[in-house]
Amino acid sequence: MLRSAPVQPSASRTLALVASVGSVLFVATVAATPGSPFQPVLPAAAQPSGPFRALAEALGLGSLSPGTLAAVGVVAVASAAAAFVLVIREAWYGRLSVRTVVVLTLAYHVVVALLPLLFSRDVYSYAYYGRIASTYGANPYVSTPADFPNDVLHLYVGPKWFDTPAVYGPLWTLVSAGVVRVFTNVTAIIVAFRALAIVASVATFATIGWVVRSRWPSRQGFALAAFGLNPVVLFQSVGSGHNDLWVGLAVIGGLALLVAKRPYLAVAALTMGALVKASAGVAVMLLVVGLIAAASRERRARVAASAIGTAGAVALVFAAPFLQSEDPTLGMLELATHEGWLAPSRFVRRILDIVSLGAVARVAFAVALIVALGALVVRVVRAAPRMGPDDHGAVWGWGLLLLILLGPVLLPWYVTWVLPLVWVLPRVPRLATLGTGVALTVSQFTAEPGRFRAAYDANLLFGHYVITPFIVVLLGWLLVDLRRRLRDGAALADEPEREPAHDRDG
C-alpha cells in the first residue's frame, strides 16, 4: 500500500501539509486543556494528561476564561476544517504521496489516542445498555437506564438518553455487554470503546487502500486522505469512540469482498454493519437486489434464497437474545421518533412552523427518502447485469448519503458511513459528502452547556442557522444531480480517467 509515484515538491503541497499538521496539533492542545469545551463530562481519572496537556499548560490555555477558551476552540476547529480542504485538494490532484498520507494518518491516530474523550457522551450510553444486558439481566430494547438508576454511569450518560431504550443494533449491544463485563471502571470503559474506534478506523483505512489500489490506483492517495486525514473522522468519530466507524468498516469490507468475488460474504459483512447501526441496511438492500437482478432466470430463485438467507441468518444469530414482542424492531421505532438539531428536515420544519405546517416537513423528507431509495433500487434492477464492484459501491454511497441528509437526525460521525466510498462517487455526491464533513467539523465547538452556556447556545444557533442551511443547499444539489442521472441514464459511479478494463471490471 505504500508504493506510489514520486511527488514533486510544490508550495501548495507544503502549505497544505503544514496546515494539516498544525491544525491537528492545535485541536489536540485545546482538547487536552483542563476544562476544555471539547470535553464531555469526564470522571476524575479520565481528565486530560500527557504531552498535550503539558503543552496547553505551557501556553497558558488553562488560565483563560471559559468564554475565551471557547473562542480559541472555535478557531481550532475552523483551522482543522480549512486545513482539510487544502490537503484534500492536494490529494485529489495527486500532489500527496500515498506514503505521506499513511504516515500522517497513523500519527494523527496516535495523537487522538493521547487525548481525553471528546465531544460526545455516547460511550456512556453504549456501556449502560451493555450493563442492562450483562449485569442486570434485562433487555435494553425494553428497559432503560432509568430502570437502574443506582449504576455509577447515571452520572455520565446524556440526560436525553437516560429514559430511552437502546437504539443501536444487537451486535453492538453484545459488544458493549462484553466490554462492561471485562471493564467495570468508567475510565477503563472509555479507553476500551476508544480503542475499538481506533481499531475500526485503522482497519477501514487499510481496507480502503487495498480496494482502491486494486480498482482505481490513481485515486488511492485521495481515497486514503479523504478518510484518514479528515478531522470529522479523527476528532468527532475516533476521539469520541463512536461505533459508526464499524459501519464504515462493514461498508468498505463488503466492497472488498465483492472485489474478491465473495458476494454472499459481502452480504454478511454489510448485515453485520446493520447490526451495529441500522443505516447499513440501505447497502444490504441494494446489494441483495443487485445480486438477484443480475442472476439469470434459472438461478434467480437460488440467488435470492442465498442472499436473503445469508442476511437473515446473520441477523437472527445476533438479534435472538433480544427478541420480544414489546419492540420487535429492536429500537428502530424509538429511533424514528428522534429529530436532530442539525438535520435539514428540522430546519425546514422550523420554517414551516411559521405557517403551522411544520409537520409536513418531516413527512415530506421521509417520502423523499423513500422515493430516492426506490429510484436507486429501480436503477440497480435495470443495470445489475452490467454492474461491477465500483458500481455497487457507488450506489451504496448514494443511498447512505441520501439517508444522512434526508433522515431526521444528522451528526458529524454519520459521514464515516460514506467516506470509505467517496473515491468512486461522481463529482456532486463526492463534493456533497466532503462538504458535509467539513461543515460538521465546525458544527461542534462546545460539548457541555453546564460549563459553557453562552458558547453552547451560540453553537446551537450557528449550527442551526449557518451549518444546516449550507447542508440544505448540498442536499438540493445532490437531488438535482441524482434526478438528472436517473433521467438521462448516466452512471452513478464516477467515469472519467477509468483504468484499463482488466483493473476496473470484475
N, C-alpha and C positions, 0 to 999 in steps of 0.2 A: 504494500500500500504506500510505501514511502518513495517509490521511484517516480520521478517526474522530470520534465524537461527543465533545463536551467532557465531561471527567470532573470531578466536584465534589471539592474537597479533603476529606479526612477524616483523622482521627487514625490509623486503622488503615492507610490507604494510606501516610501519611507514615512510620509506623513500619516498614512492610514495605520501602519504598524505602531508607530509611536502613540497615536491617538488611542488605538485599541488597548495597548498595554497600560498606558497612563490612566485610561478611564476605568479599567478593571481594578487597578490599584487604588484609585480614588474611591470607587464604590466600596471596595473591601475595607478601606480605612474608616470611612463613615460608618459602615456596618458594624465594625468592631469597637466603635466608640461606646463607652458605657452610657446606657440610656438612649441609644441611637433610635431615631424614628423608624428605622428599617426593622427593628426587632419587635416581635410579638411578646406577649407575656412569657417570661422565662423563669424556671426555678433557679435558685441561687447558684447551684453547681453548674448551670449551663450558661452563666454570664460570659461575656467575651473574654478571651485570654489570648496569649501568644503574640507573635510578632506584629500583627496589625493593630492590636490594642496598644502595644508599646509605641507604635508609630503614631497612633491617634493621640496618645497622651503627650508624646514629644511635640506634636503640632498644636497642642492646647485645645483640641476639639472638645474634650470633656469639660472644659471650663466655660464653654459657650452657653448662652441662654437657650431654652428649648426652641424659641422661635428662630433664633439664628442658626441653630443646628439643623432645624427642619429646612431652612433656606439652603444651607450647604448640601443637604440631601437632595433637594430639587436639582441643584447644579450637577450633582454627581450622576443621577440617573439620566439627566439630559445629555451629559457628556458621553455616557455609555451608549445611548441611542444614536447620537451623532457619529461617534466613532465607528459603530457597527455599519452605518450607512457608507462610510468611507471604505471600510475594509471589505464589505461585501461587493462593492463596486470594483475594487481591485481584483477580487477573486473572480468575478464574472468575466472580466477582460483577460484573465489568465496571467495576471501580474503577481500572484501569490503562488508559491510552490506548494505542492501537497505536503512536503516535509515541514515547511513553516507552519501550515495550518495544524498539522498533527501536534507539533511541539507546543504551540501556543495553547491548543485545546487541552492537552494534558496538564500543562502548567496552570491554566485557569481553573481546572477542576481541583488541583491541589490547593490553590488559593481559597476556593469556596469551602473546601473541607476544613480549613483553619478558622472559618467564621462561625458565629452562633447561628441558630435558626433565624430565618429571615421571612418577613412579610406576612406569613400565614400561620394560623393555629391548626391547620388541618391534620397534622401528625397526631395531635391530641385526640381528635375525633377517631382517626384510624385506631389508635390504642384503646380508646374507650369501647368502641364496638368490638374490638378483639377481646377485651376483658369481659364484656357481656357474654360472649360466646364461650370463652375458655374458663374464666374464673367464676362467673356467676351461673353458668349452665343455662342461659336463656337464649332466645332467638333475637339477634339485634335488628332483624327486619320487622319485629313486633314490639319489642321492648326498646326503651330509650335510656340514655344516660340518667335522665331524671328519675328513673326507677331504681337507680343505685347511687344515691346522692352522697354516700359516705366515702366513695372512692376518691383518692387524692387527685385524680385527674379532673374532678369537678372544678378545681381552682384554675384550670388552664383551658378547658375546652371552650370554644366560642359560644356566647350566650344563645345565639340563633340555633345552634345545633344541640343544645342541652336536652330539649324535649322532642328531638327529631329522630326517628328510626334511621337505620343505615340506608344510604343511597349509593353505596359502592357495590361492585359486583361480588358474588360469593367467593370467587377465587381470592380477591384481595382481602375479604373478611377472614378467610382461612389463614392467609399470610399474616395478617395483623394478630390473629389469635396465637399463631406460632411465635411472633415477636414478643408478645407480652408474657408468654409462658417462660421464655428464656430471660427476658429483661424485665425486672419489676420496678427498678428505679426510673423516675421520669426522665432524668438526664440521659440515662443509658438508652431509653426508648427513642429519644430524639436522635441520638447518634446512630442507632440501628436503622431507623427509617431514612435518614440522610445517606447512610452507607448504601442502602438499597437503591436510592435515587442515583447515586454516583455510578453504581454498577450498571443500572439500566441506561444511563446517559452514555457512558463509555462504550457499552455493548452496541447501542444504537449507532453511535458514531462509527464504530468499526464496521458494522454491517452496511451502513451507507457507503463507506469506502469500497467494500467488496462489490456491492451491487453496481455502483456507478462505474467502477473500473471495468466491469465485465460488459456493461451495456452502453456506456457513453463516456469513454475515458477522458475526453476533453473537458467534461464538466465535473470531474472528480473534485478538484480544488474548490470550486464554487459550492458543490453539494455539501462537502465537509464543513466549509466555513459558515454556510447558512445555518447549520445546526450547532457546530462546536464552538464558534466564536460569538454566538448570539446571546446577548445579555438576558433575554427573556428565558432562555434555557438555563443559563448559569445561575442567575440570582433568584428569579421567580419560581423556577422549577426544581433545580438541584438544591439550591440554598434553602428552599422550604420543604424539601423531602417529598415532593408530590408524586403520587402514583401515575400521573399522566405520562411520565417518561416510559413506563412499562407499556402503555398503549402505543406510544410511538415505536417502541421496540417490536411489539407484535405486528405493527403495520409494515415496517421495513423488513422484519423477519419473514412475514408472509410473502412479500415480494421476492425476497431472496430464495425462498422455496419454490416459487413459480419459475424463477430463472433456472433453478436446479431441476426443473421438470418434476416437482413433487406437489401437484395441485391439492391433493387431499391433506397433506401435511400443512400446506398453506392455509387451508380452511381451518384446520385445528389451531394453528398459531393465531389467526385472526379471532377465532372464537375465544381463545384464552384472553386475548386483549379485551374482548367484550365482557368477559367475566371479571375483569378489573374495573372497567368503566363501560357502560352500555354503548357509548359513542362508537366504538369499534364495530358494533353490529352493522353499521352502514357499509363498511368494507366487506364484512362477511356476506351480507345480502348481495352486493354487487358481484362478488366473486362467484358465489353459488349460481346466480342467474347466468353469468357468463359461461361457466363450465357446462351447465345444462344446455344452453342455447348453442354452444359450439359443437356439441356431440351430434353424430348422425342420428337419424330417426330410430335406427335399430338399437343404438346404445343409449338413447336419451333417458329411458326409464332407469337403466342401471346406474348411469352417472348421477341422476337425481337422487336415487336411493343412497349412493355412496357419499355424495356431498352433503346432503341434508342429514343423513345418518351420522356422519362424522361430527358435524356441528352439534347435533342433538346429543350424541353420546358424551362428547366432551363437556357440554353444558350440564348434563344430568349428573355427571360424576362430581362436579364441584358444587352444584346447587342442591343436591339431595339433602345434605344436613340441615338446610334452612327452609325447605318447602313446607308450606302451611296454607290454610285457606283464608286467613285474615288478610294477607297481602301476597297473593301468588306471583305478583310481578317482582318481588324482591327489591322493593324500593323505588321502582320506576314510577308508580302512581304518586308517591311522595315527591319525587324529583320534579314531576310535571307541574307541581303547584308552586315551584320556586321561580323567582324572577330576579336577575342580577342587575346591579346599578349601571353596568357598562353596556348591557345588551341593547342593540338597535331597536328591538321591539319595545323596550321600556321607554326609550327616548320618544318614539313615535306615539306611544300610548299617552305619555305626559302631554304631548302637543294636542292630541285629540281629546284629552280630558277637558280642554278649554271649552269644547262644544259638546261635552258629555258623551263622547264616542270613544273613550279610552279603551273599552273592552273590545272594540272592533280590531284594534291593532294586534292584540295577541292572537286572535283568531286568524287575522289576515296573514300574519307571519307564519303561523302553523300551516295554513293552507299553502302558502308559497313554498314552504319547505317540502311538503308532501308532493306538490306538483313538480318541483325541481328534481327531487329524487326519483319520482316516477318517470320524468323525461330521461334521466340518466339510465334507468332500467330499460326503457324502450330502445335507447341508443345501443346499450350493451347487447340486447337481444338481436338487433339487426346487424351489428358489427362483429359479434362474437367469433365467427369462423376466421376472421382476419386479425383478431386481437392477439398481440404478443404481450409479454410481461410489462413492457413500458406502458402499453395502452391500458392494461388493468390498473397499474399503479396510478396513472393519471386520473382515471375515473374515480378511484378511491380518494385521491386528493381533492377532486371537485366535490365529491359527496361530503367529505369531512369538513371542508371549508364552508360549504353551504350550511351544514349543521351548526358550525361555530357561529356564523354571522346571522343566521335566521333563528337560532334557538333562543330560549328565554333567559339563558344565563351565559355570560361571556366573561372569562377570567384569563389572565395572562398565560397561565400554564396550559390552556387548551391548545395554543398554537403548536405545541410539541406533537400533536397528533398529525399535523400536515407537513411540518418542516422536513421530515425524512424523505418526502416525495416532491419537494419544491423544484428540484432539478429537472423533472420530467414534465412539469406543467408549462403550458403556454404563457405568454407574456402577462396577460391580465391576471389570471389566478396566481401566477408566481409573484407579481408585484403586490397583489392584494394580500397574500399570505405574509410576505416580508413587511409590508406597510402596517398590517395589523400588529405584527410582533413588535415593530419599532414603537408604534403608538402605545401598546400595552406596557412597554418598558417604562414609560414615563407616567403610566396611569396610577402607580403606587409609589408614594414617597413618604407616607406615614402609615404605620400598621395599627396603632392603638389610639383611639380617641381619648382615652383617660389621661394620657401623658401629653398629647399634642392636640387639644381640642380645636383650636383655631386652624392649625395646619391641616388637621384631618378634615374639617369642614371644607377648607379650600380645596383639598384633594378630591373630595366628592364633587364639588362644583366644577372643578377643572375636568374631571373625568366625564361627567355627565354632559357638560355643555361645550367641551372642546374635543376631547378624545372620541366620544361616541358619534358626534356629527361627522367627524373625519371618517370613521369606520362606516357610517351610513353611506357616505359617498363611495367608498370602496365597494360596499355591497351592491349599490346600484350599478357601478361599472362592471362588476362581476356578472350580475344577472343579464345585463345588456349583451355582454360578450358571449355568455352561455346561450342566450336565445339566438344570437347570430350564428353561432357554430352549429346548433341543432337545426336551424332553418336551412343553412347552406350545406349541411353535411360535412362541415370542416372537422378536422381531427381534434380530439380533446387532449391529446398529448402534443408536446412541442415537436415541431418537424424540422426546422432549419438545421443545417450542418449535421445531418444524420451521418452516423458512422457507416462503414460498409455493412452490407446485409448480413454477413456471417457474424458480425459483432452485435447487431441490434435485433435480429429476428431469432426467435426461439420458440 
